Amino acid sequence: MNLSTNESAILRVLWATDRPLTRREILDLCPSLTCQKRTAFVLLNNLQQKGLIKVTCLLYTSPSARD
């Protein structure tokens, strides 16, 4: 399977950890990743479609606390 340099970098980060990571954590742990946040989202989706990663959960929160 052909992987881009960035896809390979993401997989190495995920393989080196013992827990699921958020997109932000992947970006923080992968200084060699040469892309913007939006592109990282596309790369993660591509890896998921290739069956190389899976989404375990999505977390949502509001930007500020309610009064």
C-alpha positions in Angstrom: 0.0 0.0 0.0 1.4 3.4 -0.9 1.4 5.9 1.9 2.5 9.5 1.8 5.3 10.8 4.0 2.7 12.5 6.3 0.5 9.4 6.5 3.5 7.3 7.5 4.4 9.9 10.2 0.9 9.7 11.6 1.0 5.9 11.8 4.4 6.0 13.6 3.0 8.4 16.2 0.0 6.2 16.8 2.1 3.0 16.9 4.3 4.6 19.6 1.5 5.2 22.0 -0.6 3.0 24.1 -3.9 4.9 23.8 -6.0 6.7 21.3 -4.9 10.2 20.4 -6.8 13.3 19.4 -5.9 15.1 16.1 -4.2 17.9 18.2 -2.1 15.3 20.1 -1.0 13.8 16.8 0.0 17.2 15.5 1.9 18.0 18.7 3.7 14.6 18.8 4.7 14.7 15.2 6.9 17.6 14.4 7.9 16.1 11.1 4.2 16.4 9.9 4.3 19.0 7.2 0.7 20.1 6.9 -2.0 22.3 8.4 -4.7 21.2 10.8 -7.3 20.8 8.0 -4.9 18.7 6.0 -4.3 16.5 9.0 -8.0 15.8 9.2 -8.0 14.7 5.5 -4.9 12.5 6.1 -6.6 10.9 9.1 -9.8 10.3 7.1 -7.6 8.7 4.3 -6.0 6.4 6.8 -9.3 5.4 8.2 -10.7 4.7 4.7 -7.6 2.5 4.0 -8.5 0.5 7.1 -5.2 1.5 8.9 -6.8 3.4 11.8 -10.2 3.6 13.4 -12.1 6.3 15.2 -12.8 5.3 18.8 -14.7 8.4 19.8 -15.4 12.0 19.1 -15.5 14.6 21.9 -17.4 17.8 21.6 -17.6 20.8 24.0 -18.9 24.3 23.9 -16.2 27.0 23.5 -17.3 28.6 26.8 -19.1 27.6 30.0 -22.8 28.4 30.2 -23.9 30.9 32.8 
